């Protein structure tokens, strides 16, 4: 179901497993996916110095290993079908889901290009004091298959200078990017919103202007905001109208 469509920016409301099947093959240049991490297990974390539940919503609860992997495999399979020959995909995750993602990519004959460690310098502490503090997420970047030629804006990444990376040197696979700021959440709240800087680096590194970028787990629309700001066409899919509405507010505020 089309929820919003204006100026090459389209939002669909519904299950990505159903809606991805409706997208024609070989039409998408870049996919960024921030799928459920399956970590809503009744535990606790720390936020602003307070103990809070890690539970996000039913969509983040595990249904057991087999069903979780079936879900992961199916959306990765459809993503591969709709990617263009030179297209690529980025997936974010933690230890709760990223190994399933990696296995699914290999099983579907994607060609993995990089594993990026997103280091969060302001990550919350571990309340149990029985483990190392979780202070990074993993990003996997893969192209459609081993024989395809993916896009990579090498010179731009080499020149990147935002006080978080060294200008003039090859960009490395550890990215230091703080958690999403309050300023980026003024249009509404989403529990797993990614920072603009993270998506800016991903989209500008591996796509060009007028490319079609798709996010099957749109959330509050950070992928769409960056895509629109830098001249990419965008398709976002989400089951929650309230988050699609946040996305629309955010793109309307782009300067």
PATILO-177139 format. One record per residue (C-alpha): residue in three letters; x, z, y. Coordinates in steps of 0.05 Angstrom, whole numbers, padded with zeros to 5 digits, always signed. Each point is the difference from the previous one (the first is absolute). Example, Ala and Ser with C-alpha at 12.3 -4.5 7.8 and 13.67 -1.06 7.14 Angstrom:
BEGIN
Ala+00246+00156-00090 Ser+00027-00013+00069 
***
This chain:
BEGIN
Unk+00000+00000+00000 Unk+00028-00021+00067 Unk+00001+00061+00046 Unk+00036-00030+00060 Unk+00028-00069+00017 Unk+00030-00019+00066 Unk+00061-00041+00022 Unk+00032-00006-00069 Unk-00011+00074-00014 Unk-00047+00013-00058 Unk-00022+00065-00032 Unk-00038+00003-00066 Unk-00038+00061-00025 Unk+00002+00009-00075 Unk+00043+00012-00061 Unk+00066-00039+00003 Unk-00005-00017-00074 Unk-00064-00039+00014 Unk+00019-00029+00068 Unk+00070-00024-00019 Unk-00033-00044-00053 Unk-00038-00037+00055 Unk+00064-00020+00038 Unk+00026-00070-00018 Unk+00065-00005-00038 Unk+00066-00012+00038 Unk-00028+00016+00069 Unk+00034+00065+00021 Unk+00070+00005+00030 Unk+00011+00075-00002 Unk-00034+00059-00032 Unk+00012+00073+00019 Unk-00034+00050-00046 Unk-00005+00075+00008 Unk-00040+00015-00063 Unk-00026+00067-00023 Unk+00058+00046-00020 Unk-00045+00039-00049 Unk+00025+00066+00027 Unk-00066+00033+00019 Unk+00007+00052-00054 Unk-00021+00065+00033 Unk+00069+00017+00027 Unk+00021+00023+00069 Unk+00046-00025+00054 Unk+00022+00022+00070 Unk-00026-00031+00063 Unk+00014+00025+00070 Unk+00024+00065-00030 Unk-00065+00011-00040 Unk-00015-00005-00074 Unk-00047-00059-00013 Unk-00028-00033-00062 Unk+00035-00064-00024 Unk-00067-00029-00022 Unk-00017-00063+00040 Unk-00063-00026-00033 Unk-00027-00024-00067 Unk+00038-00065+00008 Unk+00066+00038-00005 Unk-00017+00039-00064 Unk+00033-00020-00065 Unk-00044-00026-00056 Unk+00055+00009-00051 Unk+00062-00042-00012 Unk-00033-00058-00036 Unk-00056-00011+00050 Unk+00047+00011+00059 Unk+00047-00053-00026 Unk-00057-00048-00016 Unk-00022+00005+00072 Unk+00071-00011+00025 Unk+00012-00059-00046 Unk-00066-00035+00018 Unk+00010+00002+00076 Unk+00073-00022-00008 Unk-00023-00058-00045 Unk-00049-00025+00052 Unk+00051+00010+00055 Unk+00049-00045-00036 Unk-00053-00054-00009 Unk-00017-00003+00074 Unk+00072+00002+00025 Unk+00030-00066+00023 Unk+00062-00025-00038 Unk+00046+00029+00054 Unk-00043+00062+00010 Unk+00020+00072-00012 Unk-00030+00069-00009 Unk+00018+00070+00023 Unk-00029+00062-00034 Unk+00009+00072+00022 Unk-00002+00060-00045 Unk+00028+00066-00024 Unk+00020+00026-00068 Unk-00074+00006-00016 Unk-00012-00075-00002 Unk+00061-00042+00016 Unk+00026-00004-00072 Unk-00066-00029-00022 Unk+00005-00050+00056 Unk+00071-00019-00019 Unk-00019-00009-00073 Unk-00061-00042+00020 Unk+00043-00045+00043 Unk+00049-00012-00057 Unk-00056-00011-00050 Unk-00030-00053+00046 Unk+00067-00035+00010 Unk+00007+00015+00074 Unk+00072+00000+00023 Unk+00019+00066+00033 Unk+00043-00010+00062 Unk+00011+00070+00027 Unk-00017+00073-00008 Unk-00004+00033+00068 Unk+00004+00075+00011 Unk-00042+00020+00060 Unk+00032+00065+00022 Unk-00046+00046+00041 Unk+00043+00045+00044 Unk-00061+00042+00018 Unk-00029+00008-00070 Unk-00038+00065-00014 Unk+00035+00055-00040 Unk-00013+00014-00074 Unk-00044+00062-00002 Unk+00016+00020-00071 Unk+00075+00004+00014 Unk+00011-00023-00072 Unk+00016-00073+00013 Unk+00039-00043+00049 Unk-00042-00017+00062 Unk-00035-00067-00008 Unk+00028-00037+00060 Unk-00004-00074-00019 Unk-00045-00054-00027 Unk+00021-00062-00039 Unk-00016-00071+00020 Unk+00008-00057-00049 Unk+00008-00071+00027 Unk-00011-00057-00049 Unk-00011-00075+00001 Unk-00048-00040-00042 Unk+00050-00019-00054 Unk+00074-00009-00011 Unk+00002-00074+00019 Unk-00038+00006+00066 Unk+00033+00005+00068 Unk-00024+00059+00042 Unk+00003+00007+00075 Unk+00051+00049+00030 Unk+00016+00002+00074 Unk+00072+00022-00011 Unk+00025-00009+00072 Unk-00058+00040+00029 Unk+00011+00057-00048 Unk+00075-00001+00015 Unk-00014+00005+00075 Unk-00052+00055-00009 Unk+00015+00057+00048 Unk-00051+00055+00006 Unk+00046+00061-00004 Unk-00020+00004-00073 Unk+00045-00056-00025 Unk+00068-00028+00020 Unk-00002-00064+00039 Unk+00049-00054-00021 Unk+00005+00022-00072 Unk-00040-00020-00061 Unk-00062+00043-00004 Unk+00006+00048-00058 Unk-00051+00022-00051 Unk-00009+00070+00028 Unk-00046+00001+00060 Unk-00006+00062+00044 Unk-00070-00001+00030 Unk-00039+00062+00022 Unk-00070+00014-00025 Unk-00058-00031+00037 Unk-00006+00030+00070 Unk-00063+00030+00029 Unk+00001-00056+00052 Unk-00011-00051-00055 Unk-00062+00038-00024 Unk-00040+00002+00064 Unk-00052-00050-00027 Unk-00015+00041-00061 Unk+00031+00036-00059 Unk+00021-00026-00069 Unk+00037+00046-00049 Unk+00053-00051-00020 Unk+00010-00039+00065 Unk+00068-00034+00002 Unk+00042-00002+00065 Unk+00000-00064+00041 Unk+00076-00003-00004 Unk-00001-00005-00076 Unk-00049-00058+00000 Unk+00034-00034+00058 Unk+00065-00002-00039 Unk-00034-00025-00063 Unk-00042-00055+00033 Unk+00054-00026+00047 Unk+00052-00001-00055 Unk-00040-00041-00050 Unk-00050-00044+00037 Unk-00004-00046+00060 Unk-00052-00013+00054 Unk-00067-00028-00025 Unk+00014+00024-00071 Unk-00058+00032-00036 Unk+00011+00074-00015 Unk-00046+00037-00048 Unk-00008+00075-00012 Unk-00046+00016-00060 Unk-00001+00074+00020 Unk-00012-00007+00075 Unk-00010+00073+00016 Unk+00002+00010+00076 Unk+00030-00070+00009 Unk+00074+00010+00018 Unk+00017-00064-00036 Unk-00053-00037+00039 Unk+00021+00030+00067 Unk+00072-00023-00010 Unk-00021-00068-00026 Unk-00045-00014+00060 Unk+00052+00025+00050 Unk+00053-00047-00027 Unk-00042-00062-00010 Unk-00017+00003-00074 Unk-00069-00014-00030 Unk-00029+00060-00037 Unk-00046+00017-00057 Unk-00015+00073-00015 Unk-00042+00030-00057 Unk-00028+00070-00004 Unk-00058+00037-00031 Unk-00012+00048+00059 Unk-00038-00025+00062 Unk+00026+00059+00041 Unk+00072-00024-00009 Unk-00018-00072+00013 Unk-00031+00024+00065 Unk+00065+00036+00018 Unk+00037-00065-00013 Unk-00046-00038+00048 Unk+00011+00053+00054 Unk+00075-00005-00009 Unk+00004-00075+00006 Unk-00044+00002+00061 Unk+00051+00046+00032 Unk+00059-00047-00011 Unk+00033-00018+00066 
***
